[in-house]
Amino acid sequence: MHKTEHILETKEFILNKTNYRPTVGLILGSGLGTLADEIENSVTIPYSEIPHFAKSEAVGHANELVIGELKGQAVVAMKGRFHYYEGFTLDEVTFPVRVMKALGVEKLIVTNACGAVNTSFNPGDLMLITDHINLVGNNPLIGPNNPELGTRFPDVSEVYNKELRALALKVAEKQDVQLQQGVYAWWSGPSYETPAEIRMIRTLGADAVGMSTVPEAIVAVHSSMKVLGISCLTNMACGILDQPLNHEEVIEVASMVRTKFVGLVKGILEEL
């Protein structure tokens, strides 16, 4: 359970470093952290300095919190996230979301690099997350509930906000960016899925699979935040093409579509 005093301590530490009071939060996945470099009048704080933050070792993640202004919005961006597969508890993985809420964030844009399960998608596509499937058998809200943070049994019938999704589609159309739509399945990792597991995941109704995002989205909804999820499909999931998967490829494809991705998120921020 997230302790209120830890959240408040972290909030005070961050607010002492900046005059901005962010209303939009960004969680930037593998290879997508460059968006944070475009934040103006920014303050950058390494996670290692922030009280009660975990320390991530994930490749392709800078592990910094960046606060400032982007397209007229006061934002706080996580340049790199914490993953369950690193051995962190889901409390540690989702703690930054609680802090964002305490800072005043009302809308959270969560991004990731992941594998395409839907065979009509291609590497390099962007996918708007319409819903998710939790395949990990764990939930960040397990344990005592802190009623100050949210209700015991939150409704998750619309985790990814309908209005924000409509806005993202409108911006994508304006920018002539093809934005796929689909269901994201959360896999613990760190090993990629087997071909049989991918067939199962497709049968269950997922269009993409990755190792993050779902815990943060659940906690954001518990915190009454509006969530928008965007995946960068960096590869076809295991078994679709007859080739092994590797993390270098994920980072490489994410960096190739970076311009398209950054433009889309900036366009969305402009319209908020």
Stockholm file with secondary structure:
# STOCKHOLM 1.0

chainA/1-272         MHKTEHILETKEFILNKTNYRPTVGLILGSGLGTLADEIENSVTIPYSEIPHFAKSEAVGHANELVIGELKGQAVVAMKGRFHYYEGFTLDEVTFPVRVMKALGVEKLIVTNACGAVNTSFNPGDLMLITDHINLVGNNPLIGPNNPELGTRFPDVSEVYNKELRALALKVAEKQDVQLQQGVYAWWSGPSYETPAEIRMIRTLGADAVGMSTVPEAIVAVHSSMKVLGISCLTNMACGILDQPLNHEEVIEVASMVRTKFVGLVKGILEEL
#=GR chainA/1-272 SS CCCHHHHHHHHHHHHTTCSCCCSEEEEECTTCGGGGGGCEEEEEEEGGGSTTCCCCCCTTCCCEEEEEEETTEEEEEEESCCCGGGTCCHHHHHHHHHHHHHHTCCEEEEEEEEEECSTTCCTTCEEEEEEEEECSSCCTTCSSCCTTTCCSSCCCTTSBCHHHHHHHHHHHHHTTCCEEEEEEEECCCSSCCCHHHHHHHHHHTCSEEESSSHHHHHHHHHTTCEEEEEEEEEEECBTTBSSCCCHHHHHHHHHHSHHHHHHHHHHHHHHC
#=GC SS_cons         CCCHHHHHHHHHHHHTTCSCCCSEEEEECTTCGGGGGGCEEEEEEEGGGSTTCCCCCCTTCCCEEEEEEETTEEEEEEESCCCGGGTCCHHHHHHHHHHHHHHTCCEEEEEEEEEECSTTCCTTCEEEEEEEEECSSCCTTCSSCCTTTCCSSCCCTTSBCHHHHHHHHHHHHHTTCCEEEEEEEECCCSSCCCHHHHHHHHHHTCSEEESSSHHHHHHHHHTTCEEEEEEEEEEECBTTBSSCCCHHHHHHHHHHSHHHHHHHHHHHHHHC
//
